[in-house]
Amino acid sequence: MTDALVITDLVAGYGQLKIVRGLSLTCRSGELTVLLGRNGAGKTTTLSTIAGLLPALGGEVSLHGVPQRGSTVSRIKSGLGLVQEGKRVFRARTVEENLKLGGYTVRRKRGAIDEGIVRAYERFPILKDKRHQLASALSGGQQQMLAIAQALMPQPTVLMLDEPSAGLAPSIVEEVFGEIASLTRDGLCVLLVEQLIDHSLAVADRVAVLDHGRITIDTEVSKLGSWDTLRESYLGAPVAE
């Protein structure tokens, strides 16, 4: 496994409010790392800063050993993908138009968008069936699949997902998590932010816990021990009776 995404002493926030305070984390190719934490711990702020949507106040983000200091577009061109929370698709556009928009950064490479669409339809056959429908007509689960497929269009080497289960019916969550887990088999580095602890740990290779802007746990899931201890001690989530 090679280091794909390396975050070193990252400081981030909004104005004078620092939410992330010296966060360091390494995510490797072919592995899924889940980032857990209480509400307000800074998980979304972390992803937004890595993606360049928020300016870093300190520290460094590197992709495959190359520091990233430019815009979000430049980071996408360097191999970074982000699926934001809330099924961020263009609802007034068709499925295929959404995919083409997702491939904007590779539009100058001959055949890249067409090849990306073929890959998207192979991974998510339901999207091919609905390719001429507006995204607004899709179910919540289908919109999430479209958001993932859209982020995969430029063929990122690192994909970050923020709460992909949010707003999905329980019956669909399993399918979406299965697709996310399959991405690492293609050698992709996946960084997942989630509230569904059991689902996340079931598909993750590594787990990191964010608390007060810093990583307090960073280990392989197989070495984690009791998940109940993780819930109670670090996440404040009660153990189900």
ZATI-121211 format. One record per residue (C-alpha): z, x, y; residue number from 1; residue in three letters. Coordinates in pm, 1 decimal. Layout:
N
        up      east     north    n  res
         Z         X         Y  NUM  ALA
...
END
This chain:
241
        up      east     north    n  res
       0.0       0.0       0.0    1  MET
     -90.0     132.5     343.9    2  THR
      82.0      50.5     671.6    3  ASP
    -137.8    -202.8     852.9    4  ALA
      84.7    -335.9    1131.4    5  LEU
     361.9    -118.6    1274.5    6  VAL
     590.2    -249.1    1549.7    7  ILE
     821.7       5.9    1708.0    8  THR
    1110.0     -75.9    1944.5    9  ASP
     930.5    -383.1    2080.7   10  LEU
    1081.8    -546.8    2389.1   11  VAL
     942.7    -881.9    2501.7   12  ALA
    1033.6   -1194.6    2691.5   13  GLY
     958.8   -1405.1    2994.4   14  TYR
    1019.9   -1257.9    3338.4   15  GLY
    1369.9   -1113.2    3347.6   16  GLN
    1466.2   -1286.1    3022.1   17  LEU
    1441.5   -1044.7    2731.2   18  LYS
    1420.7   -1227.7    2399.8   19  ILE
    1300.4    -948.0    2173.1   20  VAL
    1515.7    -637.1    2212.8   21  ARG
    1396.2    -329.7    2029.0   22  GLY
    1230.8    -488.7    1726.6   23  LEU
    1083.0    -254.5    1465.4   24  SER
     890.3    -373.8    1160.6   25  LEU
     620.7    -240.8     928.5   26  THR
     382.0    -469.8     737.2   27  CYS
     150.4    -333.4     470.3   28  ARG
    -197.9    -416.8     345.9   29  SER
    -196.5    -643.5      42.3   30  GLY
     153.0    -772.7     117.7   31  GLU
     294.4   -1090.8     268.6   32  LEU
     596.4   -1037.2     491.5   33  THR
     791.0   -1343.5     599.5   34  VAL
     981.9   -1325.3     928.3   35  LEU
    1282.5   -1558.2     926.0   36  LEU
    1538.6   -1638.6    1191.0   37  GLY
    1736.0   -1911.0    1359.6   38  ARG
    1569.0   -2131.5    1620.2   39  ASN
    1534.3   -1932.1    1941.3   40  GLY
    1562.0   -1595.8    1764.6   41  ALA
    1231.5   -1481.8    1913.2   42  GLY
     989.2   -1525.8    1624.1   43  LYS
     707.6   -1689.7    1822.5   44  THR
     765.6   -1452.2    2113.9   45  THR
     724.1   -1162.8    1871.2   46  THR
     390.7   -1289.1    1737.8   47  LEU
     262.4   -1372.2    2085.6   48  SER
     345.9   -1021.4    2207.5   49  THR
     187.4    -853.3    1906.1   50  ILE
    -127.6   -1056.6    1973.3   51  ALA
    -133.4    -965.1    2341.9   52  GLY
     -72.7   -1320.0    2462.2   53  LEU
     247.0   -1192.0    2624.0   54  LEU
     278.7    -846.1    2779.1   55  PRO
     517.5    -611.9    2600.4   56  ALA
     807.2    -495.9    2818.3   57  LEU
     856.7    -192.0    2598.2   58  GLY
     777.0     -42.5    2262.1   59  GLY
     450.1     -19.9    2074.4   60  GLU
     226.2    -222.3    1842.9   61  VAL
     -15.5     -30.4    1617.2   62  SER
    -289.1    -149.7    1383.2   63  LEU
    -377.0     103.2    1114.2   64  HIS
    -224.5     378.3    1325.1   65  GLY
    -403.2     284.4    1648.3   66  VAL
    -178.0     169.1    1938.2   67  PRO
    -276.0    -169.3    2080.8   68  GLN
    -240.5    -200.8    2456.1   69  ARG
    -542.0    -411.9    2546.1   70  GLY
    -619.8    -782.6    2562.5   71  SER
    -599.5   -1035.3    2280.1   72  THR
    -977.2   -1010.1    2234.8   73  VAL
    -959.4    -633.2    2195.1   74  SER
    -685.4    -674.1    1934.2   75  ARG
    -895.9    -926.3    1743.6   76  ILE
   -1179.4    -672.8    1744.5   77  LYS
    -932.5    -416.9    1607.7   78  SER
    -853.6    -642.7    1311.5   79  GLY
    -573.0    -874.8    1421.6   80  LEU
    -577.2   -1249.4    1360.7   81  GLY
    -330.2   -1517.1    1472.3   82  LEU
    -284.0   -1877.8    1361.8   83  VAL
     -65.7   -2035.6    1627.2   84  GLN
     182.0   -2314.4    1564.5   85  GLU
      55.9   -2669.2    1599.2   86  GLY
    -284.1   -2658.9    1424.2   87  LYS
    -465.8   -2514.7    1728.5   88  ARG
    -822.2   -2630.4    1668.5   89  VAL
   -1085.1   -2771.2    1901.6   90  PHE
   -1037.8   -3136.5    1818.6   91  ARG
   -1348.1   -3255.1    2006.5   92  ALA
   -1569.1   -3011.0    1812.4   93  ARG
   -1696.8   -3036.6    1456.5   94  THR
   -1554.3   -2828.3    1175.4   95  VAL
   -1854.9   -2596.6    1179.5   96  GLU
   -1844.3   -2561.0    1557.3   97  GLU
   -1478.6   -2460.2    1528.6   98  ASN
   -1572.3   -2189.6    1280.1   99  LEU
   -1847.4   -2059.5    1506.4  100  LYS
   -1602.2   -2043.2    1796.1  101  LEU
   -1363.1   -1851.2    1571.4  102  GLY
   -1638.4   -1595.8    1515.8  103  GLY
   -1696.9   -1541.7    1887.8  104  TYR
   -1589.6   -1176.8    1881.5  105  THR
   -1840.4   -1088.8    1606.9  106  VAL
   -2129.8   -1293.2    1742.0  107  ARG
   -2332.1    -980.2    1825.7  108  ARG
   -2327.9    -861.3    1463.4  109  LYS
   -2634.8   -1003.2    1292.2  110  ARG
   -2542.3   -1258.9    1030.3  111  GLY
   -2166.2   -1215.9    1078.6  112  ALA
   -2099.6   -1576.1    1180.3  113  ILE
   -2315.2   -1724.4     903.5  114  ASP
   -2144.6   -1500.2     647.9  115  GLU
   -1804.6   -1599.5     784.6  116  GLY
   -1887.2   -1967.5     748.8  117  ILE
   -1993.6   -1914.3     388.0  118  VAL
   -1661.6   -1739.2     316.1  119  ARG
   -1468.8   -2020.7     487.1  120  ALA
   -1638.8   -2286.5     276.6  121  TYR
   -1578.7   -2088.5     -42.1  122  GLU
   -1207.4   -2062.2      38.2  123  ARG
   -1171.1   -2418.0     168.3  124  PHE
   -1434.4   -2639.6      -2.8  125  PRO
   -1299.4   -2949.7     175.8  126  ILE
   -1413.9   -2799.9     505.8  127  LEU
   -1771.2   -2776.8     376.7  128  LYS
   -1758.7   -3143.4     278.7  129  ASP
   -1643.7   -3231.0     631.3  130  LYS
   -1840.4   -2969.4     825.7  131  ARG
   -2013.2   -3225.3    1048.5  132  HIS
   -1695.0   -3422.4    1124.9  133  GLN
   -1489.6   -3376.5    1438.8  134  LEU
   -1173.2   -3174.5    1385.5  135  ALA
    -975.4   -3469.9    1523.8  136  SER
   -1084.1   -3674.3    1220.6  137  ALA
    -927.0   -3429.9     973.5  138  LEU
    -584.9   -3476.2     819.2  139  SER
    -302.3   -3248.5     932.4  140  GLY
    -340.2   -3029.4     625.8  141  GLY
    -715.5   -3002.2     672.7  142  GLN
    -668.1   -2908.1    1038.3  143  GLN
    -429.7   -2631.6     931.9  144  GLN
    -684.8   -2504.4     681.6  145  MET
    -946.1   -2508.9     957.9  146  LEU
    -714.2   -2313.0    1187.9  147  ALA
    -667.5   -2049.6     916.2  148  ILE
   -1040.4   -2037.8     840.3  149  ALA
   -1114.1   -2002.4    1210.7  150  GLN
    -877.4   -1704.6    1240.2  151  ALA
   -1041.9   -1543.8     936.4  152  LEU
   -1392.3   -1560.4    1083.0  153  MET
   -1381.7   -1208.6    1239.9  154  PRO
   -1251.1   -1072.0     907.1  155  GLN
    -910.6    -950.7    1028.3  156  PRO
    -715.8    -695.0     831.0  157  THR
    -385.7    -835.5     960.6  158  VAL
    -322.8   -1209.8     985.0  159  LEU
     -16.6   -1363.4    1151.6  160  MET
      75.4   -1728.2    1100.4  161  LEU
     330.7   -1918.3    1307.4  162  ASP
     495.0   -2214.0    1131.1  163  GLU
     187.7   -2325.0     930.4  164  PRO
     392.5   -2597.6     756.4  165  SER
     488.1   -2771.6    1083.0  166  ALA
     393.3   -3138.0    1079.9  167  GLY
     249.1   -3133.4     728.3  168  LEU
     330.4   -3379.7     453.1  169  ALA
     535.3   -3219.9     171.2  170  PRO
     249.4   -3277.0     -74.7  171  SER
      16.6   -3066.3     142.5  172  ILE
     260.4   -2782.8     211.6  173  VAL
     227.4   -2643.8    -142.0  174  GLU
    -151.3   -2627.3    -110.6  175  GLU
    -139.6   -2452.4     227.1  176  VAL
     116.4   -2198.0     106.5  177  PHE
     -96.4   -2131.8    -200.2  178  GLY
    -393.3   -2049.7      19.7  179  GLU
    -181.6   -1823.3     240.6  180  ILE
     -47.8   -1635.9     -62.2  181  ALA
    -400.3   -1583.1    -193.8  182  SER
    -499.0   -1389.8     118.8  183  LEU
    -307.1   -1079.8       9.7  184  THR
    -512.0   -1060.5    -308.9  185  ARG
    -805.0    -970.7     -84.2  186  ASP
    -601.9    -681.3      59.2  187  GLY
    -502.9    -862.0     378.3  188  LEU
    -172.3    -789.5     549.9  189  CYS
      -1.1   -1122.5     623.3  190  VAL
     293.0   -1176.2     859.2  191  LEU
     432.0   -1528.0     822.8  192  LEU
     683.4   -1701.8    1047.7  193  VAL
     832.7   -2008.0     878.5  194  GLU
    1128.3   -2245.8     867.9  195  GLN
    1078.8   -2343.0     502.8  196  LEU
    1285.6   -2067.2     347.8  197  ILE
    1233.9   -2146.2     -20.1  198  ASP
     856.3   -2189.2      14.0  199  HIS
     830.4   -1869.0     214.4  200  SER
    1033.9   -1650.7     -19.8  201  LEU
     843.4   -1788.1    -317.7  202  ALA
     515.2   -1640.7    -188.7  203  VAL
     640.5   -1337.4       8.3  204  ALA
     655.5    -974.2    -100.8  205  ASP
     893.8    -873.2     178.3  206  ARG
    1139.7   -1057.4     400.0  207  VAL
    1261.0    -965.1     747.4  208  ALA
    1528.5   -1151.3     940.2  209  VAL
    1526.1   -1159.9    1318.8  210  LEU
    1860.0   -1208.1    1492.2  211  ASP
    1921.6   -1172.7    1866.2  212  HIS
    1587.8   -1002.4    1912.4  213  GLY
    1630.8    -736.6    1643.2  214  ARG
    1552.7    -705.6    1273.7  215  ILE
    1876.6    -724.4    1076.0  216  THR
    1728.5    -742.9     725.8  217  ILE
    1405.2    -583.4     604.7  218  ASP
    1363.4    -564.6     229.1  219  THR
    1156.1    -661.9     -70.9  220  GLU
    1213.6   -1021.1    -177.5  221  VAL
    1288.1    -900.8    -530.6  222  SER
    1582.8    -699.9    -393.8  223  LYS
    1717.4    -974.4    -171.5  224  LEU
    1979.0   -1111.3    -407.6  225  GLY
    2112.1   -1459.8    -336.9  226  SER
    1891.4   -1674.6    -117.1  227  TRP
    2194.7   -1892.6     -48.0  228  ASP
    2368.5   -1596.8     113.9  229  THR
    2063.1   -1538.2     330.2  230  LEU
    2065.4   -1900.7     445.3  231  ARG
    2432.7   -1917.2     530.5  232  GLU
    2501.8   -1570.2     666.3  233  SER
    2188.5   -1492.2     863.1  234  TYR
    1997.2   -1814.2     926.8  235  LEU
    2270.9   -2067.8     977.8  236  GLY
    2100.7   -2305.3     737.4  237  ALA
    2328.2   -2500.1     502.7  238  PRO
    2278.3   -2470.7     129.2  239  VAL
    2147.7   -2793.4     -22.5  240  ALA
    2399.3   -2973.8    -240.6  241  GLU
END
